Amino acid sequence: MKIDHYKKTDSLYVKLSGELDEHHSSYVRTALDELIDSGVIKRLYIDMSDLQFMDSTGVGVLIGRYKKLKPRGVPIFIQSPSPTVDRVLGLSGIYEIMIKAG
């Protein structure tokens, strides 16, 4: 699992590469929390174009970040999920609380 990121004005952009599953979820959760807490952000973009696999544990990681950011009024945008990841996200109902962008 690889996590790249950059900040542009008040938006945080994160790119996930690899597999977001039970084996990698703790690492991703910790890394995202550190990035989120490192400064004030108004939007979080998660690029999933290089995410090859995600299971329910990965969905849980996303929901946890949503719960953390919702009180701050920070929306999460899911960018370019692969068809497999998009299906998992769609079935989980994630798109009811996060915005699919691309």
Phi and psi restraints in degrees (range 20) as a CNS / XPLOR table:
assign (resid 1 and name C) (resid 2 and name N)
       (resid 2 and name CA) (resid 2 and name C) 1.0 -126.8 20.0 2
assign (resid 2 and name N) (resid 2 and name CA)
       (resid 2 and name C) (resid 3 and name N) 1.0 138.3 20.0 2
assign (resid 2 and name C) (resid 3 and name N)
       (resid 3 and name CA) (resid 3 and name C) 1.0 -126.1 20.0 2
assign (resid 3 and name N) (resid 3 and name CA)
       (resid 3 and name C) (resid 4 and name N) 1.0 117.3 20.0 2
assign (resid 3 and name C) (resid 4 and name N)
       (resid 4 and name CA) (resid 4 and name C) 1.0 -108.1 20.0 2
assign (resid 4 and name N) (resid 4 and name CA)
       (resid 4 and name C) (resid 5 and name N) 1.0 151.9 20.0 2
assign (resid 4 and name C) (resid 5 and name N)
       (resid 5 and name CA) (resid 5 and name C) 1.0 -155.5 20.0 2
assign (resid 5 and name N) (resid 5 and name CA)
       (resid 5 and name C) (resid 6 and name N) 1.0 159.2 20.0 2
assign (resid 5 and name C) (resid 6 and name N)
       (resid 6 and name CA) (resid 6 and name C) 1.0 -157.0 20.0 2
assign (resid 6 and name N) (resid 6 and name CA)
       (resid 6 and name C) (resid 7 and name N) 1.0 158.5 20.0 2
assign (resid 6 and name C) (resid 7 and name N)
       (resid 7 and name CA) (resid 7 and name C) 1.0 -117.1 20.0 2
assign (resid 7 and name N) (resid 7 and name CA)
       (resid 7 and name C) (resid 8 and name N) 1.0 134.6 20.0 2
assign (resid 7 and name C) (resid 8 and name N)
       (resid 8 and name CA) (resid 8 and name C) 1.0 -129.4 20.0 2
assign (resid 8 and name N) (resid 8 and name CA)
       (resid 8 and name C) (resid 9 and name N) 1.0 116.4 20.0 2
assign (resid 8 and name C) (resid 9 and name N)
       (resid 9 and name CA) (resid 9 and name C) 1.0 50.1 20.0 2
assign (resid 9 and name N) (resid 9 and name CA)
       (resid 9 and name C) (resid 10 and name N) 1.0 -113.6 20.0 2
assign (resid 9 and name C) (resid 10 and name N)
       (resid 10 and name CA) (resid 10 and name C) 1.0 -109.3 20.0 2
assign (resid 10 and name N) (resid 10 and name CA)
       (resid 10 and name C) (resid 11 and name N) 1.0 22.1 20.0 2
assign (resid 10 and name C) (resid 11 and name N)
       (resid 11 and name CA) (resid 11 and name C) 1.0 -114.3 20.0 2
assign (resid 11 and name N) (resid 11 and name CA)
       (resid 11 and name C) (resid 12 and name N) 1.0 138.9 20.0 2
assign (resid 11 and name C) (resid 12 and name N)
       (resid 12 and name CA) (resid 12 and name C) 1.0 -106.6 20.0 2
assign (resid 12 and name N) (resid 12 and name CA)
       (resid 12 and name C) (resid 13 and name N) 1.0 127.0 20.0 2
assign (resid 12 and name C) (resid 13 and name N)
       (resid 13 and name CA) (resid 13 and name C) 1.0 -111.2 20.0 2
assign (resid 13 and name N) (resid 13 and name CA)
       (resid 13 and name C) (resid 14 and name N) 1.0 125.7 20.0 2
assign (resid 13 and name C) (resid 14 and name N)
       (resid 14 and name CA) (resid 14 and name C) 1.0 -125.9 20.0 2
assign (resid 14 and name N) (resid 14 and name CA)
       (resid 14 and name C) (resid 15 and name N) 1.0 134.1 20.0 2
assign (resid 14 and name C) (resid 15 and name N)
       (resid 15 and name CA) (resid 15 and name C) 1.0 -116.7 20.0 2
assign (resid 15 and name N) (resid 15 and name CA)
       (resid 15 and name C) (resid 16 and name N) 1.0 123.0 20.0 2
assign (resid 15 and name C) (resid 16 and name N)
       (resid 16 and name CA) (resid 16 and name C) 1.0 -100.5 20.0 2
assign (resid 16 and name N) (resid 16 and name CA)
       (resid 16 and name C) (resid 17 and name N) 1.0 132.6 20.0 2
assign (resid 16 and name C) (resid 17 and name N)
       (resid 17 and name CA) (resid 17 and name C) 1.0 -130.1 20.0 2
assign (resid 17 and name N) (resid 17 and name CA)
       (resid 17 and name C) (resid 18 and name N) 1.0 135.7 20.0 2
assign (resid 17 and name C) (resid 18 and name N)
       (resid 18 and name CA) (resid 18 and name C) 1.0 113.0 20.0 2
assign (resid 18 and name N) (resid 18 and name CA)
       (resid 18 and name C) (resid 19 and name N) 1.0 -132.8 20.0 2
assign (resid 18 and name C) (resid 19 and name N)
       (resid 19 and name CA) (resid 19 and name C) 1.0 -127.9 20.0 2
assign (resid 19 and name N) (resid 19 and name CA)
       (resid 19 and name C) (resid 20 and name N) 1.0 128.2 20.0 2
assign (resid 19 and name C) (resid 20 and name N)
       (resid 20 and name CA) (resid 20 and name C) 1.0 -103.9 20.0 2
assign (resid 20 and name N) (resid 20 and name CA)
       (resid 20 and name C) (resid 21 and name N) 1.0 90.7 20.0 2
assign (resid 20 and name C) (resid 21 and name N)
       (resid 21 and name CA) (resid 21 and name C) 1.0 -134.4 20.0 2
assign (resid 21 and name N) (resid 21 and name CA)
       (resid 21 and name C) (resid 22 and name N) 1.0 -170.8 20.0 2
assign (resid 21 and name C) (resid 22 and name N)
       (resid 22 and name CA) (resid 22 and name C) 1.0 -56.7 20.0 2
assign (resid 22 and name N) (resid 22 and name CA)
       (resid 22 and name C) (resid 23 and name N) 1.0 -35.8 20.0 2
assign (resid 22 and name C) (resid 23 and name N)
       (resid 23 and name CA) (resid 23 and name C) 1.0 -67.1 20.0 2
assign (resid 23 and name N) (resid 23 and name CA)
       (resid 23 and name C) (resid 24 and name N) 1.0 -34.7 20.0 2
assign (resid 23 and name C) (resid 24 and name N)
       (resid 24 and name CA) (resid 24 and name C) 1.0 -106.6 20.0 2
assign (resid 24 and name N) (resid 24 and name CA)
       (resid 24 and name C) (resid 25 and name N) 1.0 -6.0 20.0 2
assign (resid 24 and name C) (resid 25 and name N)
       (resid 25 and name CA) (resid 25 and name C) 1.0 -62.8 20.0 2
assign (resid 25 and name N) (resid 25 and name CA)
       (resid 25 and name C) (resid 26 and name N) 1.0 -39.8 20.0 2
assign (resid 25 and name C) (resid 26 and name N)
       (resid 26 and name CA) (resid 26 and name C) 1.0 -63.0 20.0 2
assign (resid 26 and name N) (resid 26 and name CA)
       (resid 26 and name C) (resid 27 and name N) 1.0 -43.1 20.0 2
assign (resid 26 and name C) (resid 27 and name N)
       (resid 27 and name CA) (resid 27 and name C) 1.0 -61.9 20.0 2
assign (resid 27 and name N) (resid 27 and name CA)
       (resid 27 and name C) (resid 28 and name N) 1.0 -46.6 20.0 2
assign (resid 27 and name C) (resid 28 and name N)
       (resid 28 and name CA) (resid 28 and name C) 1.0 -65.7 20.0 2
assign (resid 28 and name N) (resid 28 and name CA)
       (resid 28 and name C) (resid 29 and name N) 1.0 -42.9 20.0 2
assign (resid 28 and name C) (resid 29 and name N)
       (resid 29 and name CA) (resid 29 and name C) 1.0 -58.1 20.0 2
assign (resid 29 and name N) (resid 29 and name CA)
       (resid 29 and name C) (resid 30 and name N) 1.0 -49.2 20.0 2
assign (resid 29 and name C) (resid 30 and name N)
       (resid 30 and name CA) (resid 30 and name C) 1.0 -63.9 20.0 2
assign (resid 30 and name N) (resid 30 and name CA)
       (resid 30 and name C) (resid 31 and name N) 1.0 -44.7 20.0 2
assign (resid 30 and name C) (resid 31 and name N)
       (resid 31 and name CA) (resid 31 and name C) 1.0 -63.5 20.0 2
assign (resid 31 and name N) (resid 31 and name CA)
       (resid 31 and name C) (resid 32 and name N) 1.0 -44.6 20.0 2
assign (resid 31 and name C) (resid 32 and name N)
       (resid 32 and name CA) (resid 32 and name C) 1.0 -63.9 20.0 2
assign (resid 32 and name N) (resid 32 and name CA)
       (resid 32 and name C) (resid 33 and name N) 1.0 -42.1 20.0 2
assign (resid 32 and name C) (resid 33 and name N)
       (resid 33 and name CA) (resid 33 and name C) 1.0 -62.8 20.0 2
assign (resid 33 and name N) (resid 33 and name CA)
       (resid 33 and name C) (resid 34 and name N) 1.0 -40.9 20.0 2
assign (resid 33 and name C) (resid 34 and name N)
       (resid 34 and name CA) (resid 34 and name C) 1.0 -63.1 20.0 2
assign (resid 34 and name N) (resid 34 and name CA)
       (resid 34 and name C) (resid 35 and name N) 1.0 -42.2 20.0 2
assign (resid 34 and name C) (resid 35 and name N)
       (resid 35 and name CA) (resid 35 and name C) 1.0 -65.9 20.0 2
assign (resid 35 and name N) (resid 35 and name CA)
       (resid 35 and name C) (resid 36 and name N) 1.0 -43.8 20.0 2
assign (resid 35 and name C) (resid 36 and name N)
       (resid 36 and name CA) (resid 36 and name C) 1.0 -63.3 20.0 2
assign (resid 36 and name N) (resid 36 and name CA)
       (resid 36 and name C) (resid 37 and name N) 1.0 -39.4 20.0 2
assign (resid 36 and name C) (resid 37 and name N)
       (resid 37 and name CA) (resid 37 and name C) 1.0 -83.9 20.0 2
assign (resid 37 and name N) (resid 37 and name CA)
       (resid 37 and name C) (resid 38 and name N) 1.0 -5.5 20.0 2
assign (resid 37 and name C) (resid 38 and name N)
       (resid 38 and name CA) (resid 38 and name C) 1.0 -79.3 20.0 2
assign (resid 38 and name N) (resid 38 and name CA)
       (resid 38 and name C) (resid 39 and name N) 1.0 -6.6 20.0 2
assign (resid 38 and name C) (resid 39 and name N)
       (resid 39 and name CA) (resid 39 and name C) 1.0 178.3 20.0 2
assign (resid 39 and name N) (resid 39 and name CA)
       (resid 39 and name C) (resid 40 and name N) 1.0 174.3 20.0 2
assign (resid 39 and name C) (resid 40 and name N)
       (resid 40 and name CA) (resid 40 and name C) 1.0 -78.1 20.0 2
assign (resid 40 and name N) (resid 40 and name CA)
       (resid 40 and name C) (resid 41 and name N) 1.0 127.2 20.0 2
assign (resid 40 and name C) (resid 41 and name N)
       (resid 41 and name CA) (resid 41 and name C) 1.0 -128.2 20.0 2
assign (resid 41 and name N) (resid 41 and name CA)
       (resid 41 and name C) (resid 42 and name N) 1.0 152.8 20.0 2
assign (resid 41 and name C) (resid 42 and name N)
       (resid 42 and name CA) (resid 42 and name C) 1.0 -113.7 20.0 2
assign (resid 42 and name N) (resid 42 and name CA)
       (resid 42 and name C) (resid 43 and name N) 1.0 -13.1 20.0 2
assign (resid 42 and name C) (resid 43 and name N)
       (resid 43 and name CA) (resid 43 and name C) 1.0 -150.2 20.0 2
assign (resid 43 and name N) (resid 43 and name CA)
       (resid 43 and name C) (resid 44 and name N) 1.0 144.1 20.0 2
assign (resid 43 and name C) (resid 44 and name N)
       (resid 44 and name CA) (resid 44 and name C) 1.0 -121.6 20.0 2
assign (resid 44 and name N) (resid 44 and name CA)
       (resid 44 and name C) (resid 45 and name N) 1.0 123.2 20.0 2
assign (resid 44 and name C) (resid 45 and name N)
       (resid 45 and name CA) (resid 45 and name C) 1.0 -109.2 20.0 2
assign (resid 45 and name N) (resid 45 and name CA)
       (resid 45 and name C) (resid 46 and name N) 1.0 126.4 20.0 2
assign (resid 45 and name C) (resid 46 and name N)
       (resid 46 and name CA) (resid 46 and name C) 1.0 -115.7 20.0 2
assign (resid 46 and name N) (resid 46 and name CA)
       (resid 46 and name C) (resid 47 and name N) 1.0 109.9 20.0 2
assign (resid 46 and name C) (resid 47 and name N)
       (resid 47 and name CA) (resid 47 and name C) 1.0 -85.1 20.0 2
assign (resid 47 and name N) (resid 47 and name CA)
       (resid 47 and name C) (resid 48 and name N) 1.0 119.9 20.0 2
assign (resid 47 and name C) (resid 48 and name N)
       (resid 48 and name CA) (resid 48 and name C) 1.0 -113.2 20.0 2
assign (resid 48 and name N) (resid 48 and name CA)
       (resid 48 and name C) (resid 49 and name N) 1.0 20.0 20.0 2
assign (resid 48 and name C) (resid 49 and name N)
       (resid 49 and name CA) (resid 49 and name C) 1.0 -64.6 20.0 2
assign (resid 49 and name N) (resid 49 and name CA)
       (resid 49 and name C) (resid 50 and name N) 1.0 -26.7 20.0 2
assign (resid 49 and name C) (resid 50 and name N)
       (resid 50 and name CA) (resid 50 and name C) 1.0 -106.0 20.0 2
assign (resid 50 and name N) (resid 50 and name CA)
       (resid 50 and name C) (resid 51 and name N) 1.0 11.5 20.0 2
assign (resid 50 and name C) (resid 51 and name N)
       (resid 51 and name CA) (resid 51 and name C) 1.0 -85.1 20.0 2
assign (resid 51 and name N) (resid 51 and name CA)
       (resid 51 and name C) (resid 52 and name N) 1.0 115.0 20.0 2
assign (resid 51 and name C) (resid 52 and name N)
       (resid 52 and name CA) (resid 52 and name C) 1.0 -86.1 20.0 2
assign (resid 52 and name N) (resid 52 and name CA)
       (resid 52 and name C) (resid 53 and name N) 1.0 -26.1 20.0 2
assign (resid 52 and name C) (resid 53 and name N)
       (resid 53 and name CA) (resid 53 and name C) 1.0 -154.0 20.0 2
assign (resid 53 and name N) (resid 53 and name CA)
       (resid 53 and name C) (resid 54 and name N) 1.0 144.0 20.0 2
assign (resid 53 and name C) (resid 54 and name N)
       (resid 54 and name CA) (resid 54 and name C) 1.0 -148.4 20.0 2
assign (resid 54 and name N) (resid 54 and name CA)
       (resid 54 and name C) (resid 55 and name N) 1.0 135.7 20.0 2
assign (resid 54 and name C) (resid 55 and name N)
       (resid 55 and name CA) (resid 55 and name C) 1.0 -114.5 20.0 2
assign (resid 55 and name N) (resid 55 and name CA)
       (resid 55 and name C) (resid 56 and name N) 1.0 -168.8 20.0 2
assign (resid 55 and name C) (resid 56 and name N)
       (resid 56 and name CA) (resid 56 and name C) 1.0 -63.8 20.0 2
assign (resid 56 and name N) (resid 56 and name CA)
       (resid 56 and name C) (resid 57 and name N) 1.0 -27.2 20.0 2
assign (resid 56 and name C) (resid 57 and name N)
       (resid 57 and name CA) (resid 57 and name C) 1.0 -64.3 20.0 2
assign (resid 57 and name N) (resid 57 and name CA)
       (resid 57 and name C) (resid 58 and name N) 1.0 -39.8 20.0 2
assign (resid 57 and name C) (resid 58 and name N)
       (resid 58 and name CA) (resid 58 and name C) 1.0 -64.5 20.0 2
assign (resid 58 and name N) (resid 58 and name CA)
       (resid 58 and name C) (resid 59 and name N) 1.0 -38.8 20.0 2
assign (resid 58 and name C) (resid 59 and name N)
       (resid 59 and name CA) (resid 59 and name C) 1.0 -61.0 20.0 2
assign (resid 59 and name N) (resid 59 and name CA)
       (resid 59 and name C) (resid 60 and name N) 1.0 -40.3 20.0 2
assign (resid 59 and name C) (resid 60 and name N)
       (resid 60 and name CA) (resid 60 and name C) 1.0 -61.6 20.0 2
assign (resid 60 and name N) (resid 60 and name CA)
       (resid 60 and name C) (resid 61 and name N) 1.0 -37.8 20.0 2
assign (resid 60 and name C) (resid 61 and name N)
       (resid 61 and name CA) (resid 61 and name C) 1.0 -61.8 20.0 2
assign (resid 61 and name N) (resid 61 and name CA)
       (resid 61 and name C) (resid 62 and name N) 1.0 -44.4 20.0 2
assign (resid 61 and name C) (resid 62 and name N)
       (resid 62 and name CA) (resid 62 and name C) 1.0 -64.5 20.0 2
assign (resid 62 and name N) (resid 62 and name CA)
       (resid 62 and name C) (resid 63 and name N) 1.0 -43.1 20.0 2
assign (resid 62 and name C) (resid 63 and name N)
       (resid 63 and name CA) (resid 63 and name C) 1.0 -63.5 20.0 2
assign (resid 63 and name N) (resid 63 and name CA)
       (resid 63 and name C) (resid 64 and name N) 1.0 -38.7 20.0 2
assign (resid 63 and name C) (resid 64 and name N)
       (resid 64 and name CA) (resid 64 and name C) 1.0 -61.9 20.0 2
assign (resid 64 and name N) (resid 64 and name CA)
       (resid 64 and name C) (resid 65 and name N) 1.0 -40.8 20.0 2
assign (resid 64 and name C) (resid 65 and name N)
       (resid 65 and name CA) (resid 65 and name C) 1.0 -68.4 20.0 2
assign (resid 65 and name N) (resid 65 and name CA)
       (resid 65 and name C) (resid 66 and name N) 1.0 -35.7 20.0 2
assign (resid 65 and name C) (resid 66 and name N)
       (resid 66 and name CA) (resid 66 and name C) 1.0 -60.9 20.0 2
assign (resid 66 and name N) (resid 66 and name CA)
       (resid 66 and name C) (resid 67 and name N) 1.0 -47.4 20.0 2
assign (resid 66 and name C) (resid 67 and name N)
       (resid 67 and name CA) (resid 67 and name C) 1.0 -63.4 20.0 2
assign (resid 67 and name N) (resid 67 and name CA)
       (resid 67 and name C) (resid 68 and name N) 1.0 -32.1 20.0 2
assign (resid 67 and name C) (resid 68 and name N)
       (resid 68 and name CA) (resid 68 and name C) 1.0 -71.9 20.0 2
assign (resid 68 and name N) (resid 68 and name CA)
       (resid 68 and name C) (resid 69 and name N) 1.0 -39.0 20.0 2
assign (resid 68 and name C) (resid 69 and name N)
       (resid 69 and name CA) (resid 69 and name C) 1.0 -89.7 20.0 2
assign (resid 69 and name N) (resid 69 and name CA)
       (resid 69 and name C) (resid 70 and name N) 1.0 -24.0 20.0 2
assign (resid 69 and name C) (resid 70 and name N)
       (resid 70 and name CA) (resid 70 and name C) 1.0 -57.1 20.0 2
assign (resid 70 and name N) (resid 70 and name CA)
       (resid 70 and name C) (resid 71 and name N) 1.0 -46.0 20.0 2
assign (resid 70 and name C) (resid 71 and name N)
       (resid 71 and name CA) (resid 71 and name C) 1.0 -61.5 20.0 2
assign (resid 71 and name N) (resid 71 and name CA)
       (resid 71 and name C) (resid 72 and name N) 1.0 -22.5 20.0 2
assign (resid 71 and name C) (resid 72 and name N)
       (resid 72 and name CA) (resid 72 and name C) 1.0 -87.9 20.0 2
assign (resid 72 and name N) (resid 72 and name CA)
       (resid 72 and name C) (resid 73 and name N) 1.0 -6.5 20.0 2
assign (resid 72 and name C) (resid 73 and name N)
       (resid 73 and name CA) (resid 73 and name C) 1.0 74.5 20.0 2
assign (resid 73 and name N) (resid 73 and name CA)
       (resid 73 and name C) (resid 74 and name N) 1.0 27.3 20.0 2
assign (resid 73 and name C) (resid 74 and name N)
       (resid 74 and name CA) (resid 74 and name C) 1.0 -100.1 20.0 2
assign (resid 74 and name N) (resid 74 and name CA)
       (resid 74 and name C) (resid 75 and name N) 1.0 114.2 20.0 2
assign (resid 74 and name C) (resid 75 and name N)
       (resid 75 and name CA) (resid 75 and name C) 1.0 -78.7 20.0 2
assign (resid 75 and name N) (resid 75 and name CA)
       (resid 75 and name C) (resid 76 and name N) 1.0 153.8 20.0 2
assign (resid 75 and name C) (resid 76 and name N)
       (resid 76 and name CA) (resid 76 and name C) 1.0 -113.2 20.0 2
assign (resid 76 and name N) (resid 76 and name CA)
       (resid 76 and name C) (resid 77 and name N) 1.0 130.7 20.0 2
assign (resid 76 and name C) (resid 77 and name N)
       (resid 77 and name CA) (resid 77 and name C) 1.0 -111.8 20.0 2
assign (resid 77 and name N) (resid 77 and name CA)
       (resid 77 and name C) (resid 78 and name N) 1.0 127.6 20.0 2
assign (resid 77 and name C) (resid 78 and name N)
       (resid 78 and name CA) (resid 78 and name C) 1.0 -96.0 20.0 2
assign (resid 78 and name N) (resid 78 and name CA)
       (resid 78 and name C) (resid 79 and name N) 1.0 122.0 20.0 2
assign (resid 78 and name C) (resid 79 and name N)
       (resid 79 and name CA) (resid 79 and name C) 1.0 -110.7 20.0 2
assign (resid 79 and name N) (resid 79 and name CA)
       (resid 79 and name C) (resid 80 and name N) 1.0 133.8 20.0 2
assign (resid 79 and name C) (resid 80 and name N)
       (resid 80 and name CA) (resid 80 and name C) 1.0 48.3 20.0 2
assign (resid 80 and name N) (resid 80 and name CA)
       (resid 80 and name C) (resid 81 and name N) 1.0 51.1 20.0 2
assign (resid 80 and name C) (resid 81 and name N)
       (resid 81 and name CA) (resid 81 and name C) 1.0 -69.2 20.0 2
assign (resid 81 and name N) (resid 81 and name CA)
       (resid 81 and name C) (resid 82 and name N) 1.0 145.1 20.0 2
assign (resid 81 and name C) (resid 82 and name N)
       (resid 82 and name CA) (resid 82 and name C) 1.0 -64.6 20.0 2
assign (resid 82 and name N) (resid 82 and name CA)
       (resid 82 and name C) (resid 83 and name N) 1.0 161.6 20.0 2
assign (resid 82 and name C) (resid 83 and name N)
       (resid 83 and name CA) (resid 83 and name C) 1.0 -55.6 20.0 2
assign (resid 83 and name N) (resid 83 and name CA)
       (resid 83 and name C) (resid 84 and name N) 1.0 -38.8 20.0 2
assign (resid 83 and name C) (resid 84 and name N)
       (resid 84 and name CA) (resid 84 and name C) 1.0 -66.6 20.0 2
assign (resid 84 and name N) (resid 84 and name CA)
       (resid 84 and name C) (resid 85 and name N) 1.0 -46.9 20.0 2
assign (resid 84 and name C) (resid 85 and name N)
       (resid 85 and name CA) (resid 85 and name C) 1.0 -67.3 20.0 2
assign (resid 85 and name N) (resid 85 and name CA)
       (resid 85 and name C) (resid 86 and name N) 1.0 -39.5 20.0 2
assign (resid 85 and name C) (resid 86 and name N)
       (resid 86 and name CA) (resid 86 and name C) 1.0 -58.9 20.0 2
assign (resid 86 and name N) (resid 86 and name CA)
       (resid 86 and name C) (resid 87 and name N) 1.0 -39.9 20.0 2
assign (resid 86 and name C) (resid 87 and name N)
       (resid 87 and name CA) (resid 87 and name C) 1.0 -64.5 20.0 2
assign (resid 87 and name N) (resid 87 and name CA)
       (resid 87 and name C) (resid 88 and name N) 1.0 -45.0 20.0 2
assign (resid 87 and name C) (resid 88 and name N)
       (resid 88 and name CA) (resid 88 and name C) 1.0 -60.7 20.0 2
assign (resid 88 and name N) (resid 88 and name CA)
       (resid 88 and name C) (resid 89 and name N) 1.0 -45.3 20.0 2
assign (resid 88 and name C) (resid 89 and name N)
       (resid 89 and name CA) (resid 89 and name C) 1.0 -64.2 20.0 2
assign (resid 89 and name N) (resid 89 and name CA)
       (resid 89 and name C) (resid 90 and name N) 1.0 -41.5 20.0 2
assign (resid 89 and name C) (resid 90 and name N)
       (resid 90 and name CA) (resid 90 and name C) 1.0 -64.1 20.0 2
assign (resid 90 and name N) (resid 90 and name CA)
       (resid 90 and name C) (resid 91 and name N) 1.0 -45.2 20.0 2
assign (resid 90 and name C) (resid 91 and name N)
       (resid 91 and name CA) (resid 91 and name C) 1.0 -66.8 20.0 2
assign (resid 91 and name N) (resid 91 and name CA)
       (resid 91 and name C) (resid 92 and name N) 1.0 -30.0 20.0 2
assign (resid 91 and name C) (resid 92 and name N)
       (resid 92 and name CA) (resid 92 and name C) 1.0 -77.7 20.0 2
assign (resid 92 and name N) (resid 92 and name CA)
       (resid 92 and name C) (resid 93 and name N) 1.0 -16.9 20.0 2
assign (resid 92 and name C) (resid 93 and name N)
       (resid 93 and name CA) (resid 93 and name C) 1.0 86.3 20.0 2
assign (resid 93 and name N) (resid 93 and name CA)
       (resid 93 and name C) (resid 94 and name N) 1.0 10.2 20.0 2
assign (resid 93 and name C) (resid 94 and name N)
       (resid 94 and name CA) (resid 94 and name C) 1.0 -56.5 20.0 2
assign (resid 94 and name N) (resid 94 and name CA)
       (resid 94 and name C) (resid 95 and name N) 1.0 -36.1 20.0 2
assign (resid 94 and name C) (resid 95 and name N)
       (resid 95 and name CA) (resid 95 and name C) 1.0 -69.9 20.0 2
assign (resid 95 and name N) (resid 95 and name CA)
       (resid 95 and name C) (resid 96 and name N) 1.0 -4.9 20.0 2
assign (resid 95 and name C) (resid 96 and name N)
       (resid 96 and name CA) (resid 96 and name C) 1.0 -82.4 20.0 2
assign (resid 96 and name N) (resid 96 and name CA)
       (resid 96 and name C) (resid 97 and name N) 1.0 -19.3 20.0 2
assign (resid 96 and name C) (resid 97 and name N)
       (resid 97 and name CA) (resid 97 and name C) 1.0 -119.3 20.0 2
assign (resid 97 and name N) (resid 97 and name CA)
       (resid 97 and name C) (resid 98 and name N) 1.0 -15.6 20.0 2
assign (resid 97 and name C) (resid 98 and name N)
       (resid 98 and name CA) (resid 98 and name C) 1.0 -125.5 20.0 2
assign (resid 98 and name N) (resid 98 and name CA)
       (resid 98 and name C) (resid 99 and name N) 1.0 156.2 20.0 2
assign (resid 98 and name C) (resid 99 and name N)
       (resid 99 and name CA) (resid 99 and name C) 1.0 -98.2 20.0 2
assign (resid 99 and name N) (resid 99 and name CA)
       (resid 99 and name C) (resid 100 and name N) 1.0 126.8 20.0 2
assign (resid 99 and name C) (resid 100 and name N)
       (resid 100 and name CA) (resid 100 and name C) 1.0 -83.6 20.0 2
assign (resid 100 and name N) (resid 100 and name CA)
       (resid 100 and name C) (resid 101 and name N) 1.0 121.8 20.0 2
assign (resid 100 and name C) (resid 101 and name N)
       (resid 101 and name CA) (resid 101 and name C) 1.0 -125.8 20.0 2
assign (resid 101 and name N) (resid 101 and name CA)
       (resid 101 and name C) (resid 102 and name N) 1.0 92.3 20.0 2
